[in-house]
């Protein structure tokens, strides 16, 4: 059995990005999302937490890594197209976005558009 080695393969890293550094045409993805719940939802622990203070929790959404192409920015909102054509709105106070490598973002974007 013969095997080949691809010596030209490279790994890229998505970089966290601040809202003011995002520009139209960028490929972005959601890294994590923050949800806020009233403190009384946490096992009646109002003894340790003030009742009026929300508890913030960070989680990984199911579609983390899905590429989006930025259309417009009006901070704190970022408007982006999904590969299948619909528009998504991100609130950067709640969503942690990462900028994808342009080549990787474009390649995945094309493949997801073809699959529809």
The first five atom37 places (N, CA, C, CB, O) and aatype in JSON, in Angstrom:
{
  "aatype": [20, 20, 20, 20, 20, 20, 20, 20, 20, 20, 20, 20, 20, 20, 20, 20, 20, 20, 20, 20, 20, 20, 20, 20, 20, 20, 20, 20, 20, 20, 20, 20, 20, 20, 20, 20, 20, 20, 20, 20, 20, 20, 20, 20, 20, 20, 20, 20, 20, 20, 20, 20, 20, 20, 20, 20, 20, 20, 20, 20, 20, 20, 20, 20, 20, 20, 20, 20, 20, 20, 20, 20, 20, 20, 20, 20, 20, 20, 20, 20, 20, 20, 20, 20, 20, 20, 20, 20, 20, 20, 20, 20, 20, 20, 20, 20, 20, 20, 20, 20, 20, 20, 20, 20, 20, 20, 20, 20, 20, 20, 20, 20, 20, 20, 20, 20],
  "atom_mask": [
    [1, 1, 1, 1, 1],
    [1, 1, 1, 1, 1],
    [1, 1, 1, 1, 1],
    [1, 1, 1, 1, 1],
    [1, 1, 1, 1, 1],
    [1, 1, 1, 1, 1],
    [1, 1, 1, 1, 1],
    [1, 1, 1, 1, 1],
    [1, 1, 1, 1, 1],
    [1, 1, 1, 1, 1],
    [1, 1, 1, 1, 1],
    [1, 1, 1, 1, 1],
    [1, 1, 1, 1, 1],
    [1, 1, 1, 1, 1],
    [1, 1, 1, 1, 1],
    [1, 1, 1, 1, 1],
    [1, 1, 1, 1, 1],
    [1, 1, 1, 1, 1],
    [1, 1, 1, 1, 1],
    [1, 1, 1, 1, 1],
    [1, 1, 1, 1, 1],
    [1, 1, 1, 1, 1],
    [1, 1, 1, 1, 1],
    [1, 1, 1, 1, 1],
    [1, 1, 1, 1, 1],
    [1, 1, 1, 1, 1],
    [1, 1, 1, 1, 1],
    [1, 1, 1, 1, 1],
    [1, 1, 1, 1, 1],
    [1, 1, 1, 1, 1],
    [1, 1, 1, 1, 1],
    [1, 1, 1, 1, 1],
    [1, 1, 1, 1, 1],
    [1, 1, 1, 1, 1],
    [1, 1, 1, 1, 1],
    [1, 1, 1, 1, 1],
    [1, 1, 1, 1, 1],
    [1, 1, 1, 1, 1],
    [1, 1, 1, 1, 1],
    [1, 1, 1, 1, 1],
    [1, 1, 1, 1, 1],
    [1, 1, 1, 1, 1],
    [1, 1, 1, 1, 1],
    [1, 1, 1, 1, 1],
    [1, 1, 1, 1, 1],
    [1, 1, 1, 1, 1],
    [1, 1, 1, 1, 1],
    [1, 1, 1, 1, 1],
    [1, 1, 1, 1, 1],
    [1, 1, 1, 1, 1],
    [1, 1, 1, 1, 1],
    [1, 1, 1, 1, 1],
    [1, 1, 1, 1, 1],
    [1, 1, 1, 1, 1],
    [1, 1, 1, 1, 1],
    [1, 1, 1, 1, 1],
    [1, 1, 1, 1, 1],
    [1, 1, 1, 1, 1],
    [1, 1, 1, 1, 1],
    [1, 1, 1, 1, 1],
    [1, 1, 1, 1, 1],
    [1, 1, 1, 1, 1],
    [1, 1, 1, 1, 1],
    [1, 1, 1, 1, 1],
    [1, 1, 1, 1, 1],
    [1, 1, 1, 1, 1],
    [1, 1, 1, 1, 1],
    [1, 1, 1, 1, 1],
    [1, 1, 1, 1, 1],
    [1, 1, 1, 1, 1],
    [1, 1, 1, 1, 1],
    [1, 1, 1, 1, 1],
    [1, 1, 1, 1, 1],
    [1, 1, 1, 1, 1],
    [1, 1, 1, 1, 1],
    [1, 1, 1, 1, 1],
    [1, 1, 1, 1, 1],
    [1, 1, 1, 1, 1],
    [1, 1, 1, 1, 1],
    [1, 1, 1, 1, 1],
    [1, 1, 1, 1, 1],
    [1, 1, 1, 1, 1],
    [1, 1, 1, 1, 1],
    [1, 1, 1, 1, 1],
    [1, 1, 1, 1, 1],
    [1, 1, 1, 1, 1],
    [1, 1, 1, 1, 1],
    [1, 1, 1, 1, 1],
    [1, 1, 1, 1, 1],
    [1, 1, 1, 1, 1],
    [1, 1, 1, 1, 1],
    [1, 1, 1, 1, 1],
    [1, 1, 1, 1, 1],
    [1, 1, 1, 1, 1],
    [1, 1, 1, 1, 1],
    [1, 1, 1, 1, 1],
    [1, 1, 1, 1, 1],
    [1, 1, 1, 1, 1],
    [1, 1, 1, 1, 1],
    [1, 1, 1, 1, 1],
    [1, 1, 1, 1, 1],
    [1, 1, 1, 1, 1],
    [1, 1, 1, 1, 1],
    [1, 1, 1, 1, 1],
    [1, 1, 1, 1, 1],
    [1, 1, 1, 1, 1],
    [1, 1, 1, 1, 1],
    [1, 1, 1, 1, 1],
    [1, 1, 1, 1, 1],
    [1, 1, 1, 1, 1],
    [1, 1, 1, 1, 1],
    [1, 1, 1, 1, 1],
    [1, 1, 1, 1, 1],
    [1, 1, 1, 1, 1],
    [1, 1, 1, 1, 1],
    [1, 1, 1, 1, 1]
  ],
  "atom_positions": [
    [[0.84, -1.17, 0.0], [0.0, 0.0, 0.0], [0.88, 1.24, 0.0], [-0.95, 0.0, 1.2], [1.76, 1.38, 0.85]],
    [[0.66, 2.12, -0.95], [1.42, 3.35, -1.02], [0.63, 4.48, -0.38], [1.77, 3.7, -2.49], [-0.59, 4.54, -0.49]],
    [[1.33, 5.35, 0.28], [0.67, 6.51, 0.87], [1.43, 7.76, 0.44], [0.61, 6.41, 2.42], [2.63, 7.72, 0.16]],
    [[0.71, 8.86, 0.4], [1.34, 10.11, 0.03], [1.19, 11.1, 1.19], [0.71, 10.69, -1.26], [0.26, 11.02, 1.98]],
    [[2.12, 11.99, 1.24], [2.11, 13.01, 2.29], [1.97, 14.37, 1.62], [3.4, 12.95, 3.16], [2.71, 14.7, 0.7]],
    [[1.02, 15.13, 2.08], [0.81, 16.48, 1.56], [1.64, 17.44, 2.41], [-0.71, 16.88, 1.58], [1.26, 17.77, 3.53]],
    [[2.74, 17.88, 1.88], [3.64, 18.76, 2.62], [3.24, 20.23, 2.52], [5.06, 18.57, 2.13], [3.83, 21.08, 3.18]],
    [[2.25, 20.53, 1.7], [1.83, 21.91, 1.5], [0.61, 22.29, 2.33], [1.55, 22.15, 0.04], [0.13, 23.42, 2.24]],
    [[0.11, 21.37, 3.13], [-1.06, 21.67, 3.95], [-0.64, 22.63, 5.07], [-1.68, 20.36, 4.55], [0.46, 22.53, 5.62]],
    [[-1.53, 23.55, 5.39], [-1.23, 24.49, 6.46], [-2.46, 24.64, 7.35], [-0.79, 25.86, 5.9], [-3.59, 24.46, 6.91]],
    [[-2.21, 24.96, 8.58], [-3.27, 25.18, 9.54], [-3.36, 26.67, 9.81], [-3.03, 24.37, 10.84], [-2.34, 27.33, 10.01]],
    [[-4.58, 27.19, 9.82], [-4.78, 28.6, 10.14], [-5.52, 28.7, 11.47], [-5.57, 29.32, 9.0], [-6.13, 27.73, 11.93]],
    [[-5.46, 29.86, 12.06], [-6.09, 30.08, 13.36], [-7.04, 31.27, 13.24], [-5.02, 30.34, 14.47], [-6.69, 32.32, 12.71]],
    [[-8.26, 31.07, 13.74], [-9.22, 32.17, 13.76], [-8.84, 33.1, 14.91], [-10.7, 31.64, 13.92], [-8.53, 32.63, 16.01]],
    [[-8.86, 34.39, 14.66], [-8.44, 35.37, 15.67], [-9.65, 36.12, 16.22], [-7.42, 36.37, 15.07], [-10.5, 36.57, 15.46]],
    [[-9.71, 36.25, 17.55], [-10.77, 37.06, 18.16], [-10.66, 38.47, 17.62], [-10.68, 37.04, 19.71], [-9.57, 38.98, 17.36]],
    [[-11.8, 39.1, 17.47], [-11.82, 40.42, 16.85], [-12.75, 41.35, 17.62], [-12.24, 40.32, 15.38], [-13.84, 40.96, 18.04]],
    [[-12.3, 42.57, 17.78], [-13.13, 43.59, 18.43], [-14.08, 44.16, 17.38], [-12.24, 44.73, 19.07], [-13.78, 44.14, 16.18]],
    [[-15.21, 44.66, 17.83], [-16.22, 45.19, 16.92], [-15.71, 46.28, 16.0], [-17.36, 45.72, 17.69], [-16.08, 46.33, 14.82]],
    [[-14.85, 47.15, 16.52], [-14.35, 48.25, 15.69], [-13.34, 47.8, 14.63], [-13.71, 49.3, 16.57], [-13.01, 48.57, 13.73]],
    [[-12.86, 46.56, 14.72], [-11.91, 46.05, 13.73], [-12.58, 45.24, 12.63], [-10.87, 45.2, 14.42], [-11.92, 44.84, 11.67]],
    [[-13.88, 45.0, 12.74], [-14.6, 44.25, 11.73], [-14.93, 45.19, 10.57], [-15.91, 43.61, 12.32], [-15.27, 46.35, 10.78]],
    [[-14.81, 44.67, 9.35], [-15.15, 45.49, 8.18], [-15.96, 44.65, 7.19], [-13.87, 46.06, 7.5], [-15.84, 43.42, 7.16]],
    [[-16.77, 45.32, 6.36], [-17.55, 44.57, 5.37], [-16.66, 43.72, 4.48], [-18.37, 45.54, 4.51], [-15.58, 44.14, 4.07]],
    [[-17.13, 42.51, 4.2], [-16.36, 41.57, 3.39], [-15.6, 40.56, 4.21], [-15.41, 42.31, 2.51], [-15.18, 39.53, 3.69]],
    [[-15.39, 40.83, 5.51], [-14.71, 39.87, 6.38], [-15.54, 38.61, 6.54], [-14.42, 40.5, 7.76], [-16.77, 38.66, 6.53]],
    [[-14.86, 37.48, 6.7], [-15.52, 36.24, 7.07], [-15.35, 36.1, 8.57], [-14.93, 35.0, 6.29], [-14.24, 36.1, 9.09]],
    [[-16.48, 35.97, 9.28], [-16.45, 35.83, 10.73], [-17.24, 34.59, 11.15], [-17.03, 37.09, 11.41], [-18.03, 34.05, 10.37]],
    [[-17.01, 34.16, 12.37], [-17.76, 33.04, 12.96], [-17.98, 33.36, 14.43], [-17.0, 31.68, 12.78], [-17.24, 34.15, 15.02]],
    [[-18.98, 32.75, 15.01], [-19.26, 32.93, 16.44], [-18.4, 31.95, 17.21], [-20.78, 32.73, 16.76], [-18.44, 30.75, 16.96]],
    [[-17.63, 32.46, 18.16], [-16.8, 31.61, 19.0], [-17.58, 31.18, 20.23], [-15.51, 32.35, 19.41], [-17.57, 30.0, 20.6]],
    [[-18.26, 32.13, 20.87], [-19.06, 31.82, 22.05], [-20.15, 32.87, 22.19], [-18.19, 31.77, 23.33], [-20.13, 33.91, 21.53]],
    [[-21.11, 32.56, 23.06], [-22.23, 33.47, 23.29], [-22.46, 33.58, 24.79], [-23.51, 32.97, 22.57], [-22.25, 32.62, 25.54]],
    [[-22.88, 34.74, 25.23], [-23.15, 34.99, 26.65], [-24.66, 35.12, 26.82], [-22.41, 36.27, 27.16], [-25.33, 35.84, 26.08]],
    [[-25.18, 34.4, 27.8], [-26.59, 34.56, 28.14], [-26.66, 35.12, 29.55], [-27.37, 33.2, 28.03], [-25.78, 34.87, 30.38]],
    [[-27.71, 35.88, 29.83], [-27.92, 36.46, 31.15], [-29.25, 35.96, 31.7], [-27.89, 38.0, 31.1], [-30.28, 36.03, 31.02]],
    [[-29.22, 35.47, 32.91], [-30.42, 34.98, 33.59], [-30.54, 35.66, 34.94], [-30.39, 33.44, 33.75], [-29.52, 36.02, 35.54]],
    [[-31.74, 35.85, 35.42], [-31.9, 36.43, 36.76], [-31.26, 35.53, 37.81], [-33.39, 36.66, 37.08], [-31.28, 34.31, 37.68]],
    [[-30.71, 36.13, 38.85], [-30.0, 35.35, 39.85], [-30.91, 34.37, 40.59], [-29.35, 36.26, 40.85], [-30.43, 33.36, 41.1]],
    [[-32.23, 34.65, 40.65], [-33.11, 33.73, 41.38], [-33.33, 32.41, 40.64], [-34.44, 34.38, 41.63], [-33.9, 31.49, 41.22]],
    [[-32.88, 32.3, 39.37], [-32.94, 31.02, 38.66], [-31.87, 30.03, 39.14], [-32.78, 31.25, 37.17], [-31.96, 28.84, 38.85]],
    [[-30.88, 30.51, 39.86], [-29.76, 29.68, 40.27], [-30.01, 29.06, 41.63], [-28.47, 30.5, 40.29], [-29.4, 29.47, 42.62]],
    [[-30.89, 28.09, 41.7], [-31.16, 27.27, 42.89], [-31.48, 28.12, 44.11], [-29.97, 26.39, 43.2], [-31.02, 27.83, 45.22]],
    [[-32.26, 29.14, 43.91], [-32.68, 30.0, 45.03], [-31.5, 30.51, 45.84], [-33.65, 29.24, 45.93], [-31.58, 30.58, 47.07]],
    [[-30.44, 30.85, 45.18], [-29.23, 31.29, 45.89], [-29.21, 32.81, 46.05], [-27.98, 30.83, 45.16], [-28.15, 33.43, 45.94]],
    [[-30.36, 33.4, 46.31], [-30.42, 34.85, 46.47], [-29.71, 35.33, 47.74], [-31.86, 35.31, 46.49], [-29.54, 36.53, 47.94]],
    [[-29.3, 34.38, 48.59], [-28.55, 34.75, 49.78], [-27.19, 35.29, 49.39], [-28.41, 33.54, 50.74], [-26.7, 36.26, 49.97]],
    [[-26.56, 34.66, 48.39], [-25.23, 35.08, 47.97], [-25.23, 36.05, 46.79], [-24.42, 33.87, 47.62], [-24.26, 36.77, 46.58]],
    [[-26.32, 36.06, 46.02], [-26.4, 36.91, 44.84], [-27.54, 37.93, 45.0], [-26.61, 36.06, 43.56], [-28.63, 37.57, 45.44]],
    [[-27.29, 39.18, 44.65], [-28.38, 40.16, 44.69], [-29.49, 39.77, 43.71], [-27.85, 41.58, 44.37], [-29.21, 39.27, 42.62]],
    [[-30.73, 40.0, 44.09], [-31.87, 39.6, 43.27], [-31.89, 40.33, 41.93], [-33.17, 39.86, 44.01], [-32.28, 39.74, 40.92]],
    [[-31.47, 41.57, 41.9], [-31.55, 42.34, 40.67], [-30.32, 42.22, 39.77], [-31.75, 43.77, 41.01], [-30.27, 42.87, 38.73]],
    [[-29.34, 41.42, 40.14], [-28.12, 41.27, 39.35], [-28.2, 40.03, 38.47], [-26.88, 41.2, 40.26], [-28.41, 38.93, 38.98]],
    [[-28.05, 40.17, 37.15], [-28.1, 38.99, 36.29], [-26.83, 38.15, 36.41], [-28.32, 39.4, 34.83], [-25.75, 38.67, 36.68]],
    [[-26.99, 36.87, 36.2], [-25.86, 35.95, 36.19], [-25.52, 35.69, 34.73], [-26.19, 34.62, 36.96], [-26.37, 35.27, 33.95]],
    [[-24.28, 35.93, 34.38], [-23.83, 35.73, 33.0], [-23.16, 34.37, 32.86], [-22.86, 36.86, 32.57], [-22.36, 33.96, 33.71]],
    [[-23.51, 33.7, 31.77], [-22.94, 32.38, 31.5], [-22.52, 32.32, 30.04], [-23.95, 31.25, 31.85], [-23.29, 32.71, 29.16]],
    [[-21.32, 31.85, 29.78], [-20.81, 31.74, 28.41], [-20.97, 30.29, 27.95], [-19.31, 32.2, 28.33], [-20.65, 29.35, 28.69]],
    [[-21.46, 30.13, 26.73], [-21.59, 28.78, 26.18], [-21.21, 28.76, 24.71], [-23.03, 28.25, 26.37], [-21.1, 29.81, 24.07]],
    [[-21.0, 27.57, 24.19], [-20.66, 27.39, 22.78], [-21.93, 27.05, 22.01], [-19.57, 26.27, 22.6], [-22.55, 26.02, 22.28]],
    [[-22.32, 27.89, 21.06], [-23.53, 27.6, 20.28], [-23.31, 26.41, 19.35], [-23.94, 28.83, 19.46], [-22.18, 26.04, 19.03]],
    [[-24.41, 25.82, 18.93], [-24.33, 24.64, 18.05], [-23.66, 24.96, 16.73], [-25.71, 24.08, 17.8], [-22.96, 24.11, 16.17]],
    [[-23.86, 26.17, 16.22], [-23.29, 26.51, 14.92], [-21.97, 27.27, 15.04], [-24.29, 27.34, 14.13], [-21.6, 28.02, 14.13]],
    [[-21.26, 27.09, 16.15], [-19.95, 27.74, 16.29], [-19.05, 27.28, 15.14], [-19.3, 27.4, 17.69], [-18.97, 26.09, 14.85]],
    [[-18.4, 28.21, 14.51], [-17.54, 27.89, 13.38], [-18.2, 28.12, 12.03], [-17.08, 26.48, 13.47], [-17.51, 28.12, 11.01]],
    [[-19.51, 28.3, 12.0], [-20.23, 28.58, 10.75], [-19.73, 29.92, 10.21], [-21.77, 28.62, 10.98], [-19.78, 30.92, 10.92]],
    [[-19.26, 29.96, 8.97], [-18.78, 31.23, 8.43], [-19.93, 32.15, 8.02], [-17.88, 30.98, 7.23], [-20.95, 31.71, 7.49]],
    [[-19.74, 33.43, 8.27], [-20.66, 34.48, 7.87], [-19.84, 35.55, 7.15], [-21.44, 35.08, 9.1], [-18.69, 35.8, 7.51]],
    [[-20.42, 36.18, 6.13], [-19.74, 37.27, 5.43], [-20.38, 38.59, 5.87], [-19.82, 37.08, 3.86], [-21.58, 38.79, 5.71]],
    [[-19.56, 39.46, 6.42], [-20.05, 40.73, 6.97], [-20.55, 41.63, 5.85], [-18.95, 41.43, 7.78], [-19.87, 41.84, 4.84]],
    [[-21.76, 42.17, 6.05], [-22.38, 43.08, 5.09], [-22.27, 44.51, 5.57], [-23.85, 42.7, 4.85], [-21.89, 45.4, 4.81]],
    [[-22.61, 44.74, 6.84], [-22.61, 46.1, 7.4], [-22.36, 46.03, 8.9], [-23.94, 46.84, 7.09], [-22.61, 45.01, 9.54]],
    [[-21.87, 47.13, 9.44], [-21.6, 47.25, 10.87], [-22.21, 48.54, 11.38], [-20.07, 47.19, 11.17], [-21.99, 49.61, 10.8]],
    [[-22.97, 48.45, 12.45], [-23.48, 49.61, 13.16], [-23.39, 49.22, 14.63], [-24.98, 50.01, 12.72], [-24.34, 48.7, 15.21]],
    [[-22.21, 49.48, 15.21], [-21.92, 48.97, 16.55], [-23.01, 49.34, 17.54], [-20.59, 49.5, 17.03], [-23.47, 50.48, 17.55]],
    [[-23.43, 48.41, 18.36], [-22.85, 47.1, 18.65], [-23.36, 45.97, 17.77], [-23.11, 46.77, 20.06], [-23.19, 44.8, 18.13]],
    [[-23.98, 46.28, 16.64], [-24.54, 45.24, 15.79], [-23.7, 45.0, 14.55], [-25.96, 45.59, 15.4], [-23.17, 45.94, 13.95]],
    [[-23.6, 43.73, 14.18], [-22.9, 43.33, 12.97], [-23.9, 42.52, 12.15], [-21.59, 42.49, 13.29], [-24.5, 41.56, 12.63]],
    [[-24.07, 42.94, 10.89], [-25.0, 42.26, 9.99], [-24.2, 41.45, 8.99], [-25.93, 43.29, 9.26], [-23.28, 41.97, 8.36]],
    [[-24.55, 40.16, 8.85], [-23.76, 39.28, 7.99], [-24.67, 38.3, 7.27], [-22.71, 38.52, 8.82], [-25.73, 37.91, 7.77]],
    [[-24.23, 37.9, 6.09], [-24.94, 36.89, 5.31], [-24.5, 35.5, 5.71], [-24.73, 37.1, 3.82], [-23.32, 35.25, 5.98]],
    [[-25.47, 34.6, 5.75], [-25.18, 33.18, 5.9], [-24.84, 32.62, 4.51], [-26.39, 32.41, 6.55], [-25.21, 33.23, 3.51]],
    [[-24.15, 31.48, 4.44], [-23.83, 30.92, 3.12], [-25.08, 30.62, 2.29], [-23.02, 29.65, 3.29], [-25.02, 30.64, 1.06]],
    [[-26.19, 30.35, 2.94], [-27.4, 30.0, 2.19], [-28.28, 31.19, 1.89], [-28.2, 28.98, 2.96], [-29.41, 31.02, 1.44]],
    [[-27.78, 32.41, 2.14], [-28.47, 33.59, 1.67], [-29.19, 34.45, 2.7], [-29.41, 33.2, 0.7], [-29.4, 35.63, 2.43]],
    [[-29.57, 33.92, 3.85], [-30.31, 34.74, 4.8], [-29.35, 35.64, 5.6], [-31.14, 33.85, 5.76], [-28.14, 35.43, 5.61]],
    [[-29.93, 36.62, 6.25], [-29.15, 37.6, 7.0], [-29.15, 37.26, 8.48], [-29.71, 39.02, 6.78], [-30.17, 36.83, 9.02]],
    [[-28.02, 37.43, 9.13], [-27.89, 37.21, 10.58], [-27.45, 38.51, 11.22], [-26.87, 36.07, 10.89], [-26.69, 39.28, 10.64]],
    [[-27.95, 38.74, 12.43], [-27.57, 39.93, 13.2], [-26.85, 39.48, 14.46], [-28.81, 40.81, 13.54], [-27.35, 38.62, 15.19]],
    [[-25.69, 40.05, 14.72], [-24.92, 39.72, 15.93], [-24.79, 40.97, 16.78], [-23.52, 39.16, 15.57], [-24.51, 42.05, 16.28]],
    [[-25.01, 40.8, 18.06], [-24.79, 41.86, 19.05], [-23.45, 41.54, 19.69], [-25.98, 41.93, 20.13], [-23.33, 40.55, 20.41]],
    [[-22.43, 42.35, 19.44], [-21.09, 42.0, 19.93], [-20.97, 42.08, 21.45], [-20.06, 42.92, 19.3], [-19.97, 41.65, 22.01]],
    [[-21.99, 42.63, 22.12], [-21.99, 42.58, 23.58], [-22.33, 41.17, 24.05], [-22.99, 43.6, 24.17], [-22.01, 40.8, 25.18]],
    [[-22.98, 40.4, 23.2], [-23.4, 39.05, 23.56], [-22.64, 37.97, 22.81], [-24.88, 38.9, 23.31], [-22.44, 36.88, 23.35]],
    [[-22.21, 38.24, 21.59], [-21.5, 37.25, 20.77], [-20.02, 37.59, 20.69], [-22.11, 37.18, 19.36], [-19.65, 38.73, 20.41]],
    [[-19.17, 36.61, 20.93], [-17.73, 36.77, 20.72], [-17.45, 36.28, 19.31], [-16.87, 35.98, 21.8], [-17.59, 35.1, 19.02]],
    [[-17.04, 37.2, 18.43], [-16.77, 36.85, 17.04], [-15.28, 36.66, 16.81], [-17.3, 37.94, 16.12], [-14.44, 37.25, 17.49]],
    [[-14.97, 35.82, 15.84], [-13.59, 35.62, 15.4], [-13.53, 35.89, 13.9], [-13.08, 34.18, 15.74], [-14.47, 35.61, 13.17]],
    [[-12.41, 36.43, 13.46], [-12.19, 36.64, 12.02], [-11.53, 35.37, 11.49], [-11.3, 37.92, 11.74], [-10.53, 34.89, 12.02]],
    [[-12.12, 34.84, 10.43], [-11.56, 33.66, 9.79], [-10.5, 34.06, 8.78], [-12.65, 32.83, 9.11], [-10.54, 35.15, 8.22]],
    [[-9.56, 33.18, 8.57], [-8.57, 33.38, 7.52], [-9.33, 33.56, 6.2], [-7.55, 32.17, 7.44], [-10.2, 32.74, 5.89]],
    [[-9.03, 34.6, 5.42], [-9.81, 34.87, 4.19], [-9.9, 33.68, 3.24], [-9.22, 36.04, 3.46], [-10.96, 33.4, 2.69]],
    [[-8.8, 32.98, 3.05], [-8.81, 31.84, 2.13], [-9.67, 30.71, 2.68], [-7.37, 31.35, 1.89], [-10.45, 30.11, 1.94]],
    [[-9.53, 30.41, 3.96], [-10.33, 29.35, 4.58], [-11.8, 29.71, 4.57], [-9.86, 29.07, 6.01], [-12.65, 28.89, 4.23]],
    [[-12.11, 30.95, 4.95], [-13.5, 31.4, 4.97], [-14.15, 31.3, 3.6], [-13.58, 32.82, 5.47], [-15.28, 30.84, 3.47]],
    [[-13.43, 31.74, 2.57], [-13.96, 31.71, 1.21], [-14.2, 30.27, 0.75], [-13.0, 32.43, 0.24], [-15.22, 29.97, 0.13]],
    [[-13.26, 29.37, 1.05], [-13.38, 27.96, 0.64], [-14.59, 27.29, 1.3], [-12.1, 27.19, 0.99], [-15.38, 26.63, 0.62]],
    [[-14.74, 27.46, 2.6], [-15.87, 26.85, 3.31], [-17.17, 27.48, 2.84], [-15.72, 27.01, 4.85], [-18.17, 26.79, 2.65]],
    [[-17.17, 28.8, 2.66], [-18.35, 29.52, 2.19], [-18.83, 28.94, 0.86], [-18.03, 31.03, 2.04], [-20.03, 28.67, 0.7]],
    [[-17.92, 28.73, -0.09], [-18.27, 28.2, -1.4], [-18.86, 26.79, -1.28], [-17.05, 28.17, -2.31], [-19.86, 26.47, -1.93]],
    [[-18.25, 25.97, -0.45], [-18.73, 24.59, -0.3], [-20.11, 24.53, 0.36], [-17.73, 23.77, 0.51], [-20.94, 23.7, -0.01]],
    [[-20.35, 25.4, 1.32], [-21.66, 25.43, 1.96], [-22.73, 25.96, 1.01], [-21.61, 26.29, 3.23], [-23.87, 25.51, 1.06]],
    [[-22.38, 26.9, 0.16], [-23.35, 27.44, -0.83], [-23.71, 26.37, -1.85], [-22.77, 28.68, -1.55], [-24.87, 26.29, -2.26]],
    [[-22.74, 25.54, -2.26], [-23.0, 24.48, -3.23], [-23.91, 23.4, -2.66], [-21.68, 23.86, -3.68], [-24.66, 22.77, -3.4]],
    [[-23.85, 23.2, -1.35], [-24.61, 22.11, -0.74], [-26.09, 22.43, -0.56], [-24.03, 21.77, 0.59], [-26.86, 21.57, -0.13]],
    [[-26.49, 23.67, -0.89], [-27.92, 23.97, -0.67], [-28.82, 23.51, -1.75], [-28.12, 25.41, -0.5], [-30.03, 23.71, -1.67]]
  ]
}
